Amino acid sequence: MSLDCQHCGACCAAFRVSFYWAETDAHPLGQVPAQLTQSVNPHYVCMKGTEKKPVKCIALKGEVGEQVRCEIYALRSSTCREFQAGSPECHEARKYYHLPVLDTNEPH
């Protein structure tokens, strides 16, 4: 099975997506819509929907394991940008949703 995040979305519905508050548009150089975040502490926020179980990021649209998309993909946080498809964390999220393990050796 290939790395196709638009048919998965498990990472957006398995982990808390937290990052430094200045990545939000509440800061002049930030871009993540602040209204989609919630304070974690004085320095960090998380995407709404990822702060408690069941986890599902507010920006994730569609059904995990079927067809999904991120409504703020171009404005997503560094946490999302740095997440690697096929990583151990990816496999953990996929297992949680009973999705098959990805073959990271398959040509893309």
C-alpha atoms as one frame of an Amber mdcrd trajectory, in Angstrom:
protein
   0.000   0.000   0.000   1.408   3.389  -0.975   1.699   6.572   1.065  -1.561
   8.364   0.285  -2.441  10.699   3.121  -5.671  11.819   1.423  -7.062   8.330
   1.928  -5.832   8.048   5.511  -5.950  11.015   7.923  -5.212   8.811  10.934
  -2.483  11.137  12.210  -4.996  14.009  12.378  -7.314  11.866  14.477  -4.866
  10.147  16.816  -2.506  12.730  18.335  -2.622  16.140  19.996  -1.353  18.689
  17.468   0.422  21.243  19.639   2.848  23.991  18.623   4.206  27.388  19.675
   1.453  30.022  19.778   3.356  32.415  17.462   2.604  30.069  14.558  -0.995
  31.315  14.765  -2.241  34.416  13.020  -2.457  36.056  16.468   1.223  36.837
  15.796   2.156  39.063  12.819   4.268  36.304  11.243   1.960  33.386  12.115
  -0.423  31.685   9.724  -2.423  28.967  11.521  -5.922  30.401  12.151  -5.954
  31.165  15.896  -9.717  30.560  16.099  -9.023  26.871  15.305  -6.648  26.497
  18.266  -6.931  26.134  22.006  -4.402  27.175  24.662  -2.315  24.380  26.189
  -0.168  26.677  28.376   1.131  30.261  28.105   3.442  29.323  25.217   1.709
  26.512  23.343  -1.614  25.933  21.620  -3.139  22.881  20.009  -5.578  22.396
  17.202  -9.132  22.194  18.520 -10.378  18.646  18.565  -6.951  17.221  19.398
  -6.933  18.155  23.074  -9.158  15.277  24.238 -10.334  11.838  23.158 -11.757
  10.994  20.741  -9.199  13.010  18.783 -10.093  14.647  15.472  -8.487  17.854
  14.328 -11.025  20.555  13.554  -9.344  21.113  10.165  -9.708  17.475   9.087
 -12.655  16.907   6.775 -13.838  13.503   5.617 -13.642   9.993   7.036 -10.381
   8.536   8.347  -9.264   5.658   6.139 -11.511   6.687   3.260 -11.199  10.207
   1.867  -9.853  13.155   3.882  -8.424  16.603   3.424  -7.013  19.360   5.611
  -8.977  22.568   5.257  -5.934  24.642   6.234  -3.231  22.591   4.502  -1.295
  25.625   3.206  -1.524  27.224   6.668  -0.835  24.092   8.764   1.505  24.149
  11.749   5.119  22.998  11.880   3.924  19.920  13.772   1.875  18.865  10.753
   4.549  19.888   8.247   7.151  17.783  10.044   4.995  14.660  10.391   6.334
  11.927   8.125   4.070   9.498   6.304   5.384   6.006   6.934   7.071   6.980
  10.220   6.601   4.901  13.382   4.054   7.511  14.543   2.184   7.143  11.254
   2.069   3.374  11.687   0.850   3.808  15.284  -2.016   6.063  14.133  -2.923
   3.675  11.302  -2.987   0.716  13.708  -5.333   2.646  15.998  -7.796   2.888
  13.091  -7.160  -0.709  11.970  -5.665   0.471   8.684  -3.034  -1.638   6.916
   0.627  -0.914   7.545   2.206   1.074   4.757   4.975  -0.302   2.576   7.548
   2.492   2.774   9.768   0.675   0.239   7.188   0.866  -2.546   8.136   3.395
  -5.283   6.038   6.582  -5.228
